[in-house]
């Protein structure tokens, strides 16, 4: 079970884990699941909090994700607050506009950034595991591409010459921070 209401994350996780003998279900399939306040000081704390909440509520093993975008020129911001960078209730576009506004005039060589994804797996039997994945890149000066979600249109991968939003879902899942974390999580799921 995936402890998120973000349908885009669920789609990516389902795609990467499709060949495993497990049913990947979304928390949205469990009405009444408690809302988890992401008030941890680290991605790991938030991911574990969400995973344990879902595992306790459903009685099933739960996989939870906490992902952030850390921009070098902004001292690592938005970091943990990437999803709500432009404020509570903001859209992906609101976050991108704020990010690009803060980076106005910053030259390309100083627009380094990384996506970090931390996945936590919690089993009602009491077992927990945490893995992570990272992708380094640059923040583009303008959005490009129509795939992906979140900051994907402005996260430029120099080795590919494209933003994450310009990649096919399969290409993105192969190289992304979440894809890299899921490769590690697959081993835990198979052992578990």
N, C-alpha and C positions, 0 to 999 in steps of 0.2 A: 504494500500500500504506500502511495506517495503522499506525504503530508504537505500538500500545497493546494491552493485554490487557483494557482496560475496555470491556465490550460496550456500555455506555450511550453512551460517547463515539463508538464506531464507528457506532452507530445514528444519532446526531445528524449525524455527518460524512456518512454515506451519504445521509441525507435532504437535506441542503443541496447536495450535489454530484450528486444523482441525474440531473440533466439533462446532465451533462458526458459526453463520449465516453471515459470512463475507468472501469475496474473498480476499485471501492473494496474492497480485501481487507484483512482483519485480520491482524495479526502472528500471531494464534492459528492461522492457516491454514498457518503455516510451522513445523512441529515442530523443536525443537532451537534455536530462536532464543535468543541469549544474553540473560540478565537484565541490565538496565542499572541501575546504582546512580545514583540521582538526587542527586549530591553537588555540583552546580553552585551557584554563588553567586547566580545569576539564573534566571528562568524561561527566558530565551533559551538559556543554557548547557545547561540540562537538556533542553530541546526539541531542540537541535542534537545533543547527545550521543545521544539516543534515535533521532533520524532517521538519523544516520550509521551507528549500529550496525545498524539494520534494513536500510539501503540496501546496506551491505557484505555482510550476511548473505544477503540475497535477490537481490542484483544488480538490484534494481528501485528506481525512485524511491520515496522514503518520506516521509510526512507524519507529524510527531510533534507532540504537544501537551503543554504544561506549563501548568497552571492553578492559580491561587491565590486565596484569599479574604483580603482585607486589611480589617480592622475598625479604624476610627478610634480608638475608645475603648480598644483593646488595642494601640495603637502600631503597627498594621499586621499584627499577628498574626492568624491563623496563617500567612499568607503562603505561602512555599514549602512549608511543612509542613502545609498544609490537609488533605491526604489521610490523614496519620498524626498529626493533632493530638492525639488521645487516646491515642496510643501505637502501636507496631507491632502489626499484626493487628487494629486497631480496625475497627468498623463505621461506616457513615454515621451511625447513631443515636448511637453513642458520641461521635463528633465534635460532633454537634449538642448533646447533653447537656452536654458540657464547655463549648462556646461559650456556651450559655444560662446556665450556672452562673457563668461569669466576667462575664457582663453583667447579672446580677441587680442590680436597683436603678438601673441606668443608664436615664435617661429617653429616650423615643423620639427626641427631637431630637439626642441624642448617640450614636445607634446607627448612624451612617453607615458604609457599607462599600462596597467595590468588588470585583467579580470581574474578574480579569485573565487572559486566555488568550493565550499566545504559541504560534504555530504555526511549525514549522521544516520546510522542504522540502529534502531532500538527494537529489541525483541521483548515481548511481555515476560519472558522467562528471566529477564534481568540483564541480558547481554547488550552491550553497546559498542559500536565501532565508529571511528571518524576517519575520513579520507579527504584529500583535497586535490584540486587541479588548478593550474594557472595558465594563462595565455597573455603574453606580452605583445604590445602593439603600440600604435599611435592614435591620438584623437585627430580625426580629419577636420578640415576647416569647414566642411559642409556635409550634410547627409548624402549618402549614395546607396542605392539598392532598395529593394522593397521586401526582402525576406527577413526572417528573424523577428526579434522584438527588443524592447528596451533600448539600450545604447548601440545595438548592432549597426545601425546606419552610419555611425560616426567612429566605430572602432575599426581602424585600418590595420590590416595584417601585411606588413611590408614584404614578407617572403612570397605572398600570393598576389600582391598588387591590388588587393580588393578589401572592401569592408566586409564584416561578417554578414551584413544584409545582402551582399552581392553573391554570396555563396549559396549553393544548393543546400538543403537540409542535411544531406549525407556528407557533403564536404565540411560543413560547419561542425557536425557531430564528431567528425574524425579529429579535428584540431582544437576544438573549443575547450575552455576551462571546465565546463560541465562534462563534456565528453571525456576529458582526461580523468576527471574524478570518477566518472561512471565506470571506466575501465578498471580502476582499483576496487570500486564497490562490487563489481561483478564477481570478483574472487571471493569476497566476503559472503555474498548471497549464495554462491555455489557451495561454500563450506558450511554455511549456517544451516 
